């Protein structure tokens, strides 16, 4: 029992005064009906809110923090009231109508379970209540909830006959409005697509609560995270495996009822767990969806990343009604900053807005295009908001963004994730990040010394980071979005990880286990990348031998092979993680790591892999045992394919970083060392991981520093690939699809290009001496200054080539090549449209930069109408 002193009323006059307003006696009928009808906006609840805030303040909470906590409680209040009334239906019979309960709202149906004496399905009502209660869940580790900062997204409907791009005439529409319109179509599945971080899951959570509170019983929302399902024989069996809530309900029972009809919100097709069926699992699941929807009884809404849809046949895609979530524009950004004001403070929100505006981030001609794109994504804007409120988003970050423009956004993302991890653990000055300065507002509530100590639980920050990396690697290696642990890891920060207790029955006894998943996949990518980097560092790590000479920790070839199979054999390395791995390796201490040494360590493994050596040695089977322990259903073929794909991708990028020549097929000058079919074999081998997965991953990369001399790539599809300055001499490219590919200044001497598709390809300055061009249509090919000396082609094709500016003299080709290599010749122009491309592009770039120099804020950009000192946000 509590000591008497703890039961004394708080000596706070304001609190006591507010508590008295809650003791007026009996509520009038009007007041009671108002409280039940509009709940959060009623006078009674507002009085309760004021008293609750005063209580927090009396207990030394900050005002902003107190208001956020109370608002979170209010967000889910209707759900808690619904649950209480459903569980006590008879005494609360008069209250049921306010929460869409009771026989007056439900049709007569013998299948409706009577759990409380009325026609109320208790478990269904408790589930419905849980959807509304989820509005009270904190956003990451904040005091506020998602609902408090949520901005409704917009999307552009995808025309069914438009596979490559949306019709230009399509206008963006409110996503929830579009979704509600889809309810009249019970024949097709509604598909919401976007990249990660654009708000698909947030929309599902918010809309599920709206449906539960405002649309039921006409529709019953069911929200299922597809990362938690197991593929079954039927859709009902599949979905039931991921139906959360412990409501003792088989979802198939609800789906058999004619009323209420269910809205199945299936979130994350691209996160569908791995299966022994491999890539066929997703196709089977999609077919299950279409078969179920064809019954026209319930309605399916599916979310997915855009890239995954390429693995689904065009015939299946045509059966979806699709919409693509768009990045935020002026209206959405304005709403977000208004919300940020409410959950933070006006000064914090205003300063963040001003910082971005002065950097030109909101301009349609923003110089920092990558940062501008990130700001228009809900998740990234929130993360940047965290960094800015704690003075970790600064001019140094802007300078980094400017320098990394040509490298994609991996450099910027790495810096954001790196600073977030240091922010969470308390800004160690040794890492070069300034110590935080406490200031007005609730921005530092979670980062007090006490909070940091509670988070670390006695661990050193680096020790905690190691635990986080180990957990991330286990999640990655399992292939699942969540893993089961026998012990509860309370030390894992809630900002990065979500923990959920589950009970498992074992021989009559119940054991407690914990399911661990990332709080968001994009945050998880960073720690997965760090874990892989640590594994790659192991390859180049040296120790002193007995005689004091440096030697590698992993010395034997079999040790290296097993290490790589375990590190990279889990499945295909995602593009996001791959980019972060390369960026993280860039940032390692140059005395301890170099890309050149990494290439030297990986290359012998790669050549042996291409000969099937490691599979024959049983290395793959040893790694398979490791993955099976983690419940990863990969088979030996998938493990072997994944290792090959991932090592090749790392070699591809590492040689680019080292600026050294990569010979993926070996030395073409040596018959013993050269394997011309290595890449075509890898393309076929990796198809078990996904349709054209290798081609899709390298097609957009630059092949500079990759020597493809003599390579056999017949009938491959590399449309749009960048082979600029690449050595493809004597390559076998018969029947390949190389449409729109760039071969500028490439060496194609002796290459066999017969019957290839070179539509709109750029062969400007390429050396095609002795190349076989029979059966090639050159009408749309840029052949300006290309050398076709002794090339095999018809007279008609030769005439076309001449008209395109091709050169048939080797001596003349060398003269032109030498002239073009001189800077003074960049001013030479050609009146022909198809030869204008060879002028100096850098001059054009400089002209563009000069035209906008000093114009970070221009009159056409959003928000400028508000004036220099005005704000678009309000503290009202």
N, C-alpha and C positions, 0 to 999 in steps of 0.2 A: 504493500500500500504506500501511497505517496505521503510524505511528511506533511503535517498541517500547514507549514509555511508555504508549500508549493501550491496550496489551494486558495491562497489569498487573492482577491481581485487585484488586477493591475492598477496602479495609481495613475491612470492616464485619463484626464478629464474628457478629452475628445472621444476616446473609446467608450467611456461610461455613458456619455451623452448619446452616442450612436446606438449603443445597446438598448437604451431606454426607448428609442424609436421603434424597436422590434417588440416591445411589450405593450402594444395598445389594447390588448384584449382580443376579442374575436374579430376576424376579418369580415367585412361585408361581402355579400354575394358577388358584387361587382369586382371588388378587390381580389377575391378568390378566383373568379373566372379569368380575370386579367392575368394573374400569376400563372395559371395553368395554360392559358392560350398563347401568351407571348413570352412566357418564362423569363428569358434573359433580359428583356426590355421592360419587364413589369416593375412597378414601384417597389414591391416587396423584395424582389431579387436585388434591385439596385440598393435598397437599404442594407440588405445582407452583405452586398459587396463592399459598401462603405465601411461597415463594421469590421469586416474581415481585413480590409486594408489597414484600418486603424489598429487592429490586433497585431498584424505583422510589424507595423511601425513601432508599436509599443514594445515589441520584442527585438528592436534594433535592426530591422530590415530596412533597406533603402526603399524609397517611395516607388521608384520605377520597377524594382524587383517585386515589391508587394502587389502592385497593380497587375503585373504580368502573371503572377501565380494565381491571383483571384480570377483573372480573365480566363485562364486555362481551366479552372474549375467550372466556370460558367459555360464554357464551350461544350462540355460533356454533360451538363446538368440534366438536360432533357432525357438523355440516355439512362441516367441513374434513376430518374423518376419513372421512366417506362419500365425498367426492370423491377422496381419496387412494387408498382401497381400490378404488373403481370404476375408476380409471385404471391400477391395478396389480392387476387381479383375480387372475391366476394365482398370484403369490407370496403373496397375501393371501387365498387361498381359504378358509382356516379362520376368517377374521374376517368373512366376508360375512354370515353369519347374524345377527350382532349389529346389522347396519345394514340388514336386510331386503333383502339382495342374494342373487343366486344362483338356480340352478335349483330349489332346494327350495321357494322361495316363488313362483316364477313358473310359470304353467301352460304346458304344451307348446303352442307356437304358432310356426308357420313365419314369421309376420310379424315376430317379435321380432328386432331387429337384433343380431347378434353382433359386438361391437366389441372384445372382449378375450379371446376364446376361450371364454367362457361365455355363457349366455343373458342377457346384460346389455346393455341399450340405454344406451350410455355417455352420450349427450347428454341422455337423460331423467334419468339419475342425477345428472349434473352440474347440471341444472336443479333437481331435487329438493334437491340439496345447497345450491344458492344460496338457496332459500327458508329453509332453516335458518340459513345463514350470515348472512342479513339481520338476525337477532336481535342481531348484534354492531354494527350500524350505530348511530352516535350519534344521540341525539334532538336535533335542531337542532344547537347547538354545545356540547352538554353532554358531560361525560365518561361519562355513563351512557347506556343504550339505552332504547328504548320498552319492552322486555320488563321492565326493572327497575322500571318505575313503572306498568305496565299494570294496570288494574282491569277485570275482566270486566263488560261492560254487561248491562243487563236491558232487555227490551222487552215490549210488549203486542201480541199477535196481533190483526190487524184482521179483523173478521168480513166475509165477502164481501158480505153484504147491508147493510153499514153503510158508506155512502160519506161521510157527514158527520162521524161520530164513532165511536169504538170503543165496543163494548158495555160498559155500566157493570159488568157482571159479570166482564169479562175481568181476569185477574190477570197481573201482570208475571212473566216467566219468564226464566231465564238464556238469553242469546242463543245461546251455543254449544250448549247443550242443545237448544234449538229447532232450530238449524241441523242438528244431527246427526239429529234426528227427521225432517227433511225428506228425508233421503237415501233413505228408503223410498218416496218419491213421485217417480216418474220422469215424471209426466205434466204437472206444473205447474212454472212458474218460481218460485223463492223470492225474494221482494223484501224487502230491508232498507231502511227509510226513516227519515230524520231530517233535522233542520237541520244545516248545516255545523258542525263542531266537536264533534259528539256521539260520534265514534269509529268511524264506518263503515269508513274506510280502515285504521285501526289494527286493528280486528277482523279484517279480511281478511288483513292481514299476519300477525297472530298465529295465526289459525286455519290458514292455509296451511302454516305451519311445523309445527303440531301434526299436520296430516294427513300431511305429508311424512315426519314422524318416527315416527308411531304408527299410522297407518291404512294407508299404502301397503304392499303393492300392491293391496289391495282397491279403493282409490280413489287417483287421481293428481291432486293439486291443480294448477291452472293459474291464476295470478293475472295479470289484465290490467287496466291502467288505461285506461278507455275514453276518456280525454282524448287518448290517443296513437294511436287507431285512425283509419283512413280507411274510410268506408262503401263496401263492395264489393257485388258481385252476390249473394253468399251470406254467411251468418254466418261460415263457415270463412274466407273471404277477408277479411272485415272484421276478425276477431280476429287473424288471422295478421299483419296490418299493424301491430298493436300488441304482438306477442309479443316481449318483450325478453329479452336474455341472450346474443345472438350464439352460439347453440348450433347454428347451421347446420341448423335443423330447421324444416320446414314443419308448422305446428300441425295442419293438416288430416290429415297422416299419422297423428298420434296419435288424432285423432277417428274415424278409420276403423277402428281396432282395437277388438275386443270386450273386450280386457283389456290393461292395467287401464282401468277406466272413469274418465273424467275428471270432476272437480268444477271447473267453470268459475266462478271468482270474478271477476265483472265489476264493477269498482268505478267508480261515477260516471256513471250515465246522464245526469244533469244537466250533466255536463262533456263530453258527446259533441261533438266538434269541429264547426264550421260546415260547411255543404255548400251547393252550388249549388241543392240541392233545397229549401232553406229549412227551415221548420218540419216539412215532410213527412219529413225525414231521420230524426227520432226515431221517428215512427210506423212507418216502413219498418224501422228497426232492431228495434223491439219485435216487429214481425211476424216478422222473421227469427228472433228468439229463440224465439217460440212455435212456429214451424214446426220448428225444430231440436229443441226439447224434446219435441215430439209423437212423435218417433222413439223415445223412452223408452230411449235408450242411455246417455246421460251426464246429468249434473245441473247446472243453471244456478242460480247465486246472483247476484243483481243488487242493487246499492246505488243509492240515488237520494235527492235532496232531495224533501221532501213536496210542495212547490209544483209541481214539474214534472209530477207525476202528473195534475194537472188538465187538462193538454193531451192526455192519452191518453183515448180513449173509454172509457166505462163498460164496454162489452163486452170491451175488451182488459184492463182492470183486473181484471175478474172472473176472468181466467185466471191470476192471480198468487196465491200464498200470501204474504200480507204481514205484516210485523211492524214496529212503530214503536219505535225506541230511546227509552227514557225518560231523563229527567234523573236525575242521581244523587240518591239518598236517603241515609239515615243509614249503612247498611251500606257502600255504595260510598265514601262520604266517609271513613269510618273506615279502610278499606283503603288509600285513597290517602295519607292522612296517615302511616300506618305505612310505606308505601313511600317517602314523602318523607323520613322519618327516616333510612332506610337510605342514600339517595343524597345526602342533605345532612348533617344532624346532628340529634340530639334537640333541642338548644336552638332551632335554626332552625325546625324543624317545629312544636315546641310553641308558640313565639312567634307563628307564623303562625296556627295554630289558635286561640290565645287572642285574637288581634286580631279575627278574624272572629266569634268567639263573643261577645265583648264588644260588638260592633257589632250583635248580634242577627241576623246573617246566616243562622244555622241555624234560626231560629225559623220556624214555619209562619205566623206573623203578622208577619214581618219588615217593618219600615217601609221599608227600602231594598230593595224588591222586585226592582228591576232588577239590583242587585249580587248579591242572593241567587240570582237565576236564573243569572247568569253563573258563580257559584261552583260550580253543579251541572252545569257542562259541562266535560268533561275538558280541552280545550284552554285554555279561559279560566282554569280553576283553576291550571293549570301556569304560564300567563303572569302571573297575579296572584302566584303563589308566587315567581317571579323578582323581581318588583317589591318584594315584601315583604322578601325576604332581603337586598336591597340598600337597604332603608329608603326605597323609592320608593312604597310603598303606605302611606299615612298618613291622619291625620285630615282633611287637606285634601281627599283623594280622597273620603272619606266625606261631607264637606260638599258636594262637587260632585255626588255621587250623589243626595243629598237634594234639592238644588235642581233637578236635571234630571229628577225623577220624572215630570213631566207632559209631557216632550218625547220620550219614547221612550228607547232606550238609546244613541243615537248619540253624545250628549255624553260619556257614560261610556266608551264604546268608543274615541272619539277620544283621550281623556286617557290611556287605557291604552296605545294604540298610540304616542302621542306620547312618553310616558315610556319606553317600550321602545326607541324609536329613540335617545333621548338616553342611555339606559343603555348601549346598544351602543357608542356613539361617545364615551363617557367623561364624561358629566354636565357639560356646559359650564355654569358658574354664571351666565353671562349670560342663560341661558334660564330662570333662576329655580328650578332644581332643585339641591338640596344636593349638595355633594361627598361621595362615599361615604367611609365610615369602615371601614377594614379590620378584620375581626374573625375569631374562631376559626372554622374550617371551610373547606370548599372552595368557598364561595359566590362568591368573587371571582376565581377562577382565570383566567377568560376576560377579566376587565376590568382586569388590571394595565396599567400604562403601556406596558409592552413589547407586550402583546397588542393594545392599542388602536393603537399605532404600526404594528404589523404589519397590522392591519385597514385602516388609512387609507392605507398605502403611499405616504405623501408628500402625499396629498390633504388639503385642509382638510375638516372634517366637512360643511360646507355643500356643498362640491363633490361629495363622495361621495353626499350625499342627492340632488343633482341627477342624478347618474348613475343612481341607483336609481329615481328618478321617471321618467327617460327610458326606462329599460328596462321599467318597469311599464307605461308608456303604449304602448310598442311591443307588449308582450304583449296588452294590452287591445285595441288597434286591430287586431291580427292576427286576433282572434276565437278563436285557439287557446289552449290552456293552456300551451304552450311555443313558443318561437321559436328559429330557427337563426341563429347568429351566425358570421361568418367569422373573427372574432378572439376569443380566450378572455379573458373578463372576470374575471380572478382577483380583482379588487377588489370584486366583488359579495359582500356578506356572506352566509355560509352560513346564517345565522339566517333570512334572508329569501328566499334564492334557492338553487335546486339546479342545478348544472351537470353536463352529461354529454357526454363526448367521443364523436363519431361519425366514421366514415370514409365519405366519398362518392367513388365512382369517377367520374372524368371523363376520357374519351378515353384509357383505359388507365392513367391516373395516379390516385393516391389523394390526396384533399384532406382536411384535418382541419377539422372544424367543431364547434361547441359548441351543444348544446341547453340553453336556459335556461328554467326555470319557477319559480314561486313555491314556497317551502318549504311554505306552506299558503295556500289561497285567501283566508282571512280576513285574513292578514297582508298579502297582496297588495292587498286592497281598499283599505287605508289609503293605499298609495303611488299606486294608480290615482286615488283621490279627490284626493290632493295634486296630481297631474299635471293633472287636470281643473280644479282650483281655479286653478292657475297659468295655464291657458288662459283662464279666465274673467276673471282679474285683468288679462289683456292687453287685454280689452275696455274696461276703465275706466281703464287706465293713461294718464297724461297726460305730455306734454313741453312745453317752452317753444318757442313759434314764433320765427321770426326777429325778431319785434317784441316778444318777451318775454311774449306771451299764452299761457296754457295751452291746449293742443290735444290731442286724443286721438291716441295712437300709431296706432291703426287708425281712420282717418277716413272713408274711402269705404265706401259700402254694400256694394259687391262684395267689398272686402277683409274686411269683417266676415262676410259670407256664406261666403266660402271658408274662413275661419278656423273658423267654427262647423261647417261640413260636414266638415272634416278632424278636428275635435276630437270631434264627437258622431255622426258618420255610420257608425261601425263596427258598431252594433247597439244593442239596447235597454240603456239604463243600468239596472244591477241596483238593487234596492231598497236593498241595503246600501251600495253606492257612492253612490247619490243622497243617502241620509241623511247619510253622512260628508261629502259635498261641502257640503251646507247647513251642517252643524256647523262645518266648516273655514272657510267664508266668514264665519260668525258671529264667529270668533276673529281675523279680520284686523284690522289697525289701522284704526280708524274714520276717521282722517284720509286714508287711502289707498283705502278701499273703503266703499261703502254699498250695501245691497240696492236702494235707490231708484234709484241711478244705473245699477246693473246692469239693472234692469227697463227703464229708459229706453233702454238700448242694445239690449236684446233685442227689445223690442216692435215696432219698425219691421220688423226682420227677420221676426218672426212673422207680421205682417199681410201682408207681401209673400209669404211662404211659402204662406199660405192661398190666395193667388191663383195659385199655381203659377209665380210670377215667377222664382225662382232656378233651377228646372228648365229653364225656357225660355231662361234666360241661359247655360246650360251649366255652371253652378257645380257641380252634382252630378256631372257627368262628370269634371271636373277632380279632385274628391275621390276618385272611384272609382279613378282611376289610382294615387293614393297608396295606397289600401287593397289594390289588386292587387299592388303591390310587396311588401306585407307578407303576401302569400298569403291574404288574407281573401277568401273566395269570394262576398262579397255582390254583388248586382247593383244597377243604378241605382235600381230601385224600392225595394229594401231600404234603400239609403243614404238616399234621400229620406224614407222612412217613419221611419227611426231618428232623423234630424235633427228631424223634426217632433215626434215623441214626446218626445225628450229635452229639446228647448227648451221645449215646453209644460210638462213636469214641473218644470223649473227656474223657469219663470215662475210656475207655480202656487205653489210653495213660497216663492219670493223675494217675491212680493206679500204673502204671509202674514207674512213676516218684516218687510217694510217697513210693514205695516199700511196699505197703499194698495189702492184698488179696481182689480181686474183685469177688463178687458173683453175676454175672449178672442175674441169675434166682432166687436169694434169697437164704435163708438158707435151704440146703437140709435136715437138721435134723428136720425141722418143716413143716408139711404138709400145715399148714395155710399160711406160708410165702414163700413156694417154688412153683415156676411156671416153670416146666421142659420144657415147650414149648415156653418160652419167646423168645428165639433166633430164632427158626424155624419160629415163627410168624413174627418176625422182618424181616427175610430174605424174606418171602413172601410179607410182607407189602411194603418193600422198592424196590421191583422189578418194581414198578410203576415209579421209578426215573431212572432206568437203569438196563440192564441185569446183574444179579448177582452182583449188585453194592456193597452190604455189604461184600460178600465173596471176591471180588476183592480188597477191601480196607483193610481187616484184614488178608487176606491169607498170605501176606509177612511179617506180624508183628510177634514178639515173643509173645507167650501166657503166658509167665512167669507172675506170680502173678494173673492169671485169673483162678478161681476155676470153673471147668466145671463138677463137680461131679453130676451125675444123670441127666445131660442135655439130651434133646431129639433132636438129629440131624440126623434122618434117611434120607438116600439118598441125603445128601448134598455133594457138591463138595468142598473139601478143599485140593486138591492135592498140595503137596509142602509146606503145612503149618508147622509152627514150634511150636510143642507142647512139646518141651523139658522141663522136670520136672513139667509138668502140671498135676493137679489132674483131671482125667477123670473117676474116679471110678464109676461104675454102670451107665455109660453113654450109651444111646441108639444110636448106630452108624450103624444100620443095612443098608446094601446096599450103604453106603457112599463111595465116591471116595476119598481115602486118599493116592493115589499113590505118592511116593517120599516124603511123610510127615516125619517129624522128631519127634519121640516119645521117644527119649533117656531119660532114667531115669524117664519116666512118670508113673503115677499111673493109670493103666487101670484095676484094680482089679474089677471083677464082671461086666465089660463092655460087652455089646452085640455087637460083631463085625462080626456077621454072614453075609456072602456074601459081605463083604466090599472089595474094591480094595486096596490092600496093596503092590502093585508092587513097588519094589525098596524102600520101606519104611524102616526107621531106628528105630528098637525097642530095640536097645542095652541098657541093664540094666533096661528095663521097667518091671513093676510089672503087670503081666497079670493073677494073681491068680484068678481062677474061671471064667475067661473071656470066652465068647462063640466065638469060632473061626471056627465054621462049615461053610463050603463053601468058605473058604479063601485059596487062593493059596499062600503058603509060600516059593516058590522056590527062589524068588529074595529078600526076606525080610532078613534084618540083625537082627538076634535074639541072638547075642552074649550076654551072661550073663542075658538074659531075663528070668523072672520067669514065668513058665507055670504050676505052682502047681494047680491041680484040674481044669485046663482049659479044655473046651469042644472042642475036635478035634478028627479027625479020627486017626487010627493007622498009616496010611500012612503019614499023616501030622505030627504026633508025631515023626516019624523017620526022616522026613525032619528037624524038629525043633532041634532034637538032633544033627544032622550033622551040624547045623548052630550055635551050641554052646549054645542052650537054657538049662535052669536049671529047673528040675521038683521037686526039694526039697526046701521047704520054708526055712529050716534051712541052707542049703547050699547057698541059695540066699543071706541070711543075712550075712553069713560069707564073701562071695565074695564082697558084697556091702561095708562091713566095711573095707576090705582090700583095695578096690579101693579108699576109702575116705582118705586113708593115703598117704601123698605126697611121701613117700619113695617107694611106689609101682608103681610110674609112669614109672619106667624103665622096668617093666615087659613087655615082648613082646610075641607075638604068631605068629607062622609061617604061620598059615592059613590066606589067603588073606582077608577073610571076618571078621577077628577079629582084624586086624591090626589097625582099626580105633580108638580103645579105648585107644591107647597110648596118652600121653600128647601132645595135639596140641600146647600148649603154647611154648613147647620146639622147635617145628618146626618154629613157628613164630619168636622166638628169633634167631634161626639160620639164617633165611632169613634176619633179620635186621642186624645181625653182618656181613653178607656177603656183604652188600652194605654200611656199615658204612663208612662215610667219602667220599663216591663216589657220591656226588651231581652232579658233572659233569663227565660223562664217555665218553669214546672215541666214543661209538656207537651213542650217542644221537645227535639230530639235532644241527646244528650251530657250533659244536666243530671244524669243519674243518677250521673255520675262524681265529683260533688263539686266544690267550689270550687278545690281545688289539684290534683285528680287529672288525669290525661291519658288520652285514648283511644288514644294512640299508644305504641309500645313500641320500645325500642332493642335488644330481644333479637335 
